[in-house]
Amino acid sequence: MDGGGVAPTTTASWLARHREMYKRATRHPFTVSIRDGTVDLAAFKRWLGQDYMFVQEFVAFLASVLLKCCKQSESSDMEIILGGLASLSDELSWFKKEAAKWSVDLAGVSPLSSNMEYRRFLQSFGEPEISYTVAITTFWIIETVYQDSFAFCIEEGNKTPPELLGTCQRWGSPEFKQYCQALQQITDRCLANAPSDAVKSAEEAFLRVLDLEVGFWDMSSPERQQNPQKPSTVQLLE
Ligand SMILES: Cc1ncc(CN)c(N)n1
């Protein structure tokens, strides 16, 4: 904190400390290619099919976050998380409609290795030992990466193809940004009250999500997947 200033929240300090990693996840060549209009539609379709599978697992993940919340936190948190869970029903319908539009056969999609890795990570939240603080941090950063990535695709100066604008608006809208900010406030409140080992685990989960998101975007392009431009292990700087 500089003289007389307000101390940054924990999430703000992580976003500053790990900005390079955050940028790799939110300004990935795949989403940047959507924004600059050069996106390979085969890559977009691959992402669409894989993300549908991801969201199916995300439902169970969010149910586990909700369960942890109900056991130990405030009812206002519960309502916000429940809203997110309810909206996944719409999201799954959206994927089915979009897949039909792009002739992607969702029944024929099987998860690629980065997706399987991400899904295994989400499944681990079913373990009761993982705290609500770590779970809500994870939920916040997963949503924030999509919000920031797709908001960039509809910001001024974009050349996003018109047929992809609906996708970008789904996560890039001001309403979704507000939702992510509400999650960030909950996360900061939990972190402020958590013991230091839980804060450390939450920061590790934050970094793990950024790493998994980069891997997920890489999956959209076979060349990048074979030659990923990311550090395989993320270490905390103490
Ligand atoms: C991989 C991934 N990350 C985040 C989101 C946003 N819920 C998503 N649909 N897919």
The ligand as a Gaussian input file, in Angstrom:
#p B3LYP/6-31G(d) Opt

LIG

0 1
 C      -13.249000     -23.609000     -20.314000
 C      -14.329000     -22.667000     -19.838000
 N      -14.029000     -21.745000     -18.885000
 C      -15.016000     -20.919000     -18.460000
 C      -16.273000     -20.988000     -18.961000
 C      -17.337000     -20.025000     -18.474000
 N      -18.304000     -20.626000     -17.691000
 C      -16.533000     -21.945000     -19.902000
 N      -17.768000     -22.087000     -20.458000
 N      -15.559000     -22.794000     -20.368000

